[in-house]
Amino acid sequence: MEGKAAFEHKVSKGSRFNQIYIPTSMNRIFEVGDLVEVKLVKKKEQIYHSKNLEYLGEFKLSVIKQIFSVLGKFTEIGQIFVVGSFLTQKADYNDIDIIVISGKKRIEEKAYFALSEKLPLKFHILAISEENLEKLLKSDPLIRSMLFYFASNKKFELPEKTEIDTKHLEFLLMMPEDLLKISISDGRMYYDSLRRLIAIKRFVGKQNTDPVLMDKELKSSLGNNFYFTLKKNEPLDKKTIENAQNIIRKQLILMRKILT
């Protein structure tokens, strides 16, 4: 009888977490002083999200839960974040951006394959080790911007304390600098580079790196037509490329003054 006696009950909040509450119907089997074993049968599903994130809607919540369910089976993944325009835009997103905390090789490829098998959606997955994440949260404006809005399978708060790592910021400036050396017709490259420059500028100026605000700032500085020309990711003509390069060049000069 002792080996087969068991019951299931939801964990409830009491004055002492280690208290065990016995159903009335089982009082004759379990008595005060008995040694019992508690086993987790199924973890309660919960989505943790940034305080900046508004209500997502049933569809997005359902997709996020499925992502957590699929990737949660990977023991090498410590935490999962859904980030990007999927969270902040109603429909204007091309794929779903995901950050997984893991230092294992090929985890991005494995995670992408697993999700593609279950969900008919496009994903962009970035893997970061826990050690690197701790450093990047303090010194990388791009990572901080990505995690300004998030939904996660575990608790997380974006740390307020930051530090200026000039060498790392110089590294981040290499992408827009390269666009001045070669003429690339991909409009999205220029769009991403300009957003990167705004993120760095705001970070150095002790402003938050809210991607929604950065997008509004970029649209305001470029004008609607030029903004959407770059964002829609279509081939650019020579004149448009030159205009984009001139804007980047001016922003880089400004950044150099700020960082020196």
Backbone torsions as a table, in degrees:
resi	resn	phi	psi	omega
1	MET	NA	-42.3	-175.3
2	GLU	-61.9	-39.3	-176.5
3	GLY	-73.1	-21.2	-176.2
4	LYS	-100.4	-15.3	-178.1
5	ALA	-66.5	125.4	-179.1
6	ALA	-158.4	158.0	174.7
7	PHE	-153.6	157.9	176.7
8	GLU	-114.5	140.6	-178.8
9	HIS	-158.3	141.9	178.1
10	LYS	-70.2	143.0	175.7
11	VAL	-68.3	130.1	179.1
12	SER	-118.2	158.3	-176.6
13	LYS	-89.3	124.4	178.9
14	GLY	-135.7	-172.3	-178.5
15	SER	-71.3	-25.3	177.4
16	ARG	-131.9	122.4	-175.5
17	PHE	-65.2	-27.5	-175.6
18	ASN	-86.4	9.0	175.3
19	GLN	-73.9	142.3	176.3
20	ILE	-114.0	123.9	-179.8
21	TYR	-99.5	124.2	-176.6
22	ILE	-97.4	130.5	175.9
23	PRO	-58.4	141.9	-178.5
24	THR	-55.9	-36.4	-177.9
25	SER	-65.4	-14.5	-177.0
26	MET	-114.3	17.0	179.9
27	ASN	-60.1	-29.9	-178.6
28	ARG	-75.0	-22.3	-178.5
29	ILE	-91.1	-46.5	-178.3
30	PHE	-102.8	126.9	-180.0
31	GLU	-122.4	161.4	177.8
32	VAL	-57.9	128.7	-179.4
33	GLY	100.9	-14.1	178.2
34	ASP	-67.2	145.5	175.8
35	LEU	-91.4	120.3	-177.9
36	VAL	-121.0	164.5	178.0
37	GLU	-118.1	130.5	178.6
38	VAL	-107.6	126.9	-177.3
39	LYS	-124.4	134.1	176.9
40	LEU	-74.7	115.9	-179.3
41	VAL	-89.4	-45.3	179.5
42	LYS	-151.5	127.4	179.7
43	LYS	-73.7	135.4	177.6
44	LYS	-64.1	130.1	179.8
45	GLU	-75.3	130.5	179.0
46	GLN	-149.0	139.8	177.3
47	ILE	-109.6	120.7	175.4
48	TYR	-96.5	137.1	-178.4
49	HIS	-141.8	162.1	-179.9
50	SER	-65.9	150.3	-179.3
51	LYS	-66.5	-17.8	-179.7
52	ASN	-80.1	-14.0	-172.1
53	LEU	-83.1	127.9	177.9
54	GLU	-81.8	178.0	179.3
55	TYR	-58.2	134.1	-172.7
56	LEU	-91.7	-30.2	-175.2
57	GLY	96.6	157.5	-173.1
58	GLU	-63.3	-39.8	-178.0
59	PHE	-62.6	-50.3	-177.8
60	LYS	-65.6	-39.0	177.5
61	LEU	-62.0	-40.0	179.2
62	SER	-64.3	-43.1	179.3
63	VAL	-63.4	-45.0	-179.2
64	ILE	-61.4	-42.9	178.7
65	LYS	-61.9	-39.0	178.5
66	GLN	-67.5	-39.0	177.1
67	ILE	-61.3	-46.2	179.3
68	PHE	-63.5	-37.6	-179.7
69	SER	-65.0	-44.2	-178.6
70	VAL	-69.4	-50.9	-175.7
71	LEU	-77.2	-20.8	178.5
72	GLY	-66.1	-15.3	178.9
73	LYS	-80.8	-11.6	178.2
74	PHE	-84.7	110.4	-178.9
75	THR	-67.0	-21.3	-179.0
76	GLU	-82.2	-3.8	177.3
77	ILE	-100.2	120.0	-177.5
78	GLY	-82.0	-37.1	-178.9
79	GLN	-154.5	152.4	-177.2
80	ILE	-123.5	133.3	175.5
81	PHE	-123.9	129.9	167.0
82	VAL	-98.9	126.9	-174.5
83	VAL	-135.6	-176.0	170.8
84	GLY	86.1	-167.4	-172.6
85	SER	-65.9	-20.1	175.7
86	PHE	-57.9	-33.3	-179.7
87	LEU	-84.4	-34.9	-170.0
88	THR	-99.5	-18.1	-179.0
89	GLN	-109.3	146.6	179.3
90	LYS	-69.9	-44.3	-178.8
91	ALA	-144.5	-12.0	-173.8
92	ASP	-84.3	66.7	175.3
93	TYR	-142.3	142.6	-177.7
94	ASN	-93.3	-33.8	-179.7
95	ASP	-148.5	179.5	179.8
96	ILE	-109.4	118.9	-179.3
97	ASP	-85.6	131.6	-177.6
98	ILE	-132.6	135.5	171.2
99	ILE	-111.3	128.1	174.7
100	VAL	-115.2	135.5	179.3
101	ILE	-90.1	105.3	-177.7
102	SER	-165.9	143.8	177.1
103	GLY	-105.3	8.3	-176.9
104	LYS	-80.8	144.2	179.7
105	LYS	-70.6	145.5	175.4
106	ARG	64.3	13.2	-178.9
107	ILE	-66.3	-32.2	178.6
108	GLU	-62.2	-44.6	180.0
109	GLU	-64.7	-44.1	-179.9
110	LYS	-64.3	-43.6	-178.8
111	ALA	-65.3	-42.1	179.8
112	TYR	-62.5	-44.3	-179.7
113	PHE	-62.8	-43.7	-178.9
114	ALA	-63.3	-41.9	179.9
115	LEU	-69.7	-40.2	-179.6
116	SER	-64.5	-28.4	178.4
117	GLU	-70.1	-29.5	-174.1
118	LYS	-102.1	-32.5	-173.8
119	LEU	-125.5	130.0	179.8
120	PRO	-82.0	57.4	-177.1
121	LEU	-133.1	164.0	177.3
122	LYS	-94.4	140.2	-178.5
123	PHE	-129.9	147.6	170.3
124	HIS	-124.8	116.7	-171.7
125	ILE	-115.2	131.0	176.9
126	LEU	-120.4	126.1	177.9
127	ALA	-101.8	133.1	177.9
128	ILE	-132.9	134.0	176.7
129	SER	-72.3	155.8	-178.6
130	GLU	-60.5	-38.6	179.9
131	GLU	-64.4	-45.1	179.6
132	ASN	-67.8	-36.7	-179.8
133	LEU	-59.9	-42.8	-179.4
134	GLU	-58.2	-40.1	179.4
135	LYS	-72.3	-44.8	-175.0
136	LEU	-66.9	-31.4	179.8
137	LEU	-63.1	-25.1	179.9
138	LYS	-90.9	-31.1	-167.8
139	SER	-123.5	-4.2	-175.4
140	ASP	-114.2	110.0	-178.8
141	PRO	-65.0	-26.6	-178.9
142	LEU	-71.8	-44.5	178.1
143	ILE	-66.0	-41.1	177.7
144	ARG	-62.9	-36.9	177.6
145	SER	-67.5	-41.6	179.7
146	MET	-62.0	-36.2	-175.9
147	LEU	-96.3	10.0	176.0
148	PHE	-66.0	-38.5	171.6
149	TYR	-117.7	126.0	179.6
150	PHE	-153.2	158.6	166.8
151	ALA	-128.4	131.0	-174.2
152	SER	-135.2	160.7	176.9
153	ASN	-86.9	-3.6	177.6
154	LYS	-139.2	164.1	179.8
155	LYS	-66.0	144.6	179.1
156	PHE	-161.2	142.8	173.1
157	GLU	-134.0	134.3	177.8
158	LEU	-71.4	119.3	-177.4
159	PRO	-64.1	141.8	-180.0
160	GLU	-76.7	-34.3	-176.3
161	LYS	-71.2	130.4	177.8
162	THR	-129.0	165.6	176.6
163	GLU	-143.0	142.1	-179.4
164	ILE	-87.2	112.8	175.5
165	ASP	-106.5	95.9	-173.7
166	THR	-58.0	-41.0	179.9
167	LYS	-61.5	-40.6	-179.7
168	HIS	-68.9	-39.8	178.3
169	LEU	-65.9	-36.1	175.4
170	GLU	-61.7	-39.9	177.8
171	PHE	-61.9	-41.9	-179.2
172	LEU	-67.3	-25.2	-179.7
173	LEU	-78.4	-9.8	-177.7
174	MET	-63.6	-35.0	-178.7
175	MET	-63.0	-54.3	177.5
176	PRO	-64.3	-31.4	177.8
177	GLU	-64.2	-39.2	-179.7
178	ASP	-63.4	-30.4	-179.1
179	LEU	-71.2	-13.2	175.8
180	LEU	-87.5	-17.0	-177.7
181	LYS	-92.3	-29.6	-179.3
182	ILE	-131.0	147.6	180.0
183	SER	-93.7	105.0	177.7
184	ILE	-103.2	133.4	-176.1
185	SER	-86.0	-6.9	-178.4
186	ASP	-73.7	108.1	-176.9
187	GLY	-60.2	-33.4	-176.9
188	ARG	-64.3	-30.5	178.7
189	MET	-61.7	-40.7	179.5
190	TYR	-71.5	-39.8	177.8
191	TYR	-60.1	-49.3	-179.7
192	ASP	-63.6	-37.3	179.7
193	SER	-66.4	-41.2	178.9
194	LEU	-67.5	-37.7	175.2
195	ARG	-64.4	-38.8	178.2
196	ARG	-61.1	-43.7	179.8
197	LEU	-64.5	-38.0	177.6
198	ILE	-66.8	-41.1	179.3
199	ALA	-61.0	-44.2	179.8
200	ILE	-64.8	-44.0	-179.9
201	LYS	-60.5	-45.2	-178.7
202	ARG	-67.6	-38.3	-179.8
203	PHE	-63.8	-47.8	179.9
204	VAL	-64.8	-33.3	179.5
205	GLY	-84.1	10.9	177.6
206	LYS	63.7	27.6	174.4
207	GLN	-99.4	154.8	178.1
208	ASN	-70.4	156.4	-177.0
209	THR	-105.3	49.9	176.5
210	ASP	-63.1	115.6	-176.8
211	PRO	-64.1	-27.9	178.5
212	VAL	-68.5	-44.4	177.7
213	LEU	-66.3	-37.8	178.5
214	MET	-64.2	-38.5	178.9
215	ASP	-65.6	-40.2	177.7
216	LYS	-64.8	-40.0	178.6
217	GLU	-63.7	-41.8	180.0
218	LEU	-66.2	-42.6	179.3
219	LYS	-63.0	-39.4	-180.0
220	SER	-65.6	-39.7	-177.6
221	SER	-76.9	-31.8	-177.8
222	LEU	-89.8	-27.1	-171.0
223	GLY	88.7	148.3	-173.9
224	ASN	-55.4	-47.7	-174.8
225	ASN	-62.4	-49.1	-178.3
226	PHE	-68.9	-36.7	178.2
227	TYR	-58.1	-50.3	-177.5
228	PHE	-73.4	-26.7	175.4
229	THR	-61.8	-42.8	179.7
230	LEU	-74.9	-39.5	-172.7
231	LYS	-71.1	-30.8	-173.2
232	LYS	-77.2	1.6	170.0
233	ASN	59.6	50.5	175.4
234	GLU	-118.1	158.7	179.5
235	PRO	-58.1	138.7	-178.7
236	LEU	-102.6	148.4	174.5
237	ASP	-80.8	171.5	-173.9
238	LYS	-60.2	-41.9	-178.0
239	LYS	-65.1	-42.4	-179.9
240	THR	-65.1	-39.0	177.8
241	ILE	-61.8	-44.9	-179.9
242	GLU	-63.0	-40.3	177.7
243	ASN	-62.5	-44.3	179.8
244	ALA	-64.1	-41.7	178.9
245	GLN	-64.0	-38.7	178.7
246	ASN	-63.8	-39.6	178.5
247	ILE	-65.9	-43.7	178.8
248	ILE	-63.4	-41.7	-179.6
249	ARG	-59.4	-44.7	179.0
250	LYS	-63.7	-41.2	-179.8
251	GLN	-67.5	-35.4	178.3
252	LEU	-67.5	-39.6	177.0
253	ILE	-60.7	-42.6	178.4
254	LEU	-62.9	-42.8	-179.7
255	MET	-65.0	-38.9	179.4
256	ARG	-61.2	-38.8	178.4
257	LYS	-67.0	-37.3	-179.0
258	ILE	-69.3	-38.2	-175.1
259	LEU	-85.0	-8.7	179.7
260	THR	-103.9	NA	NA
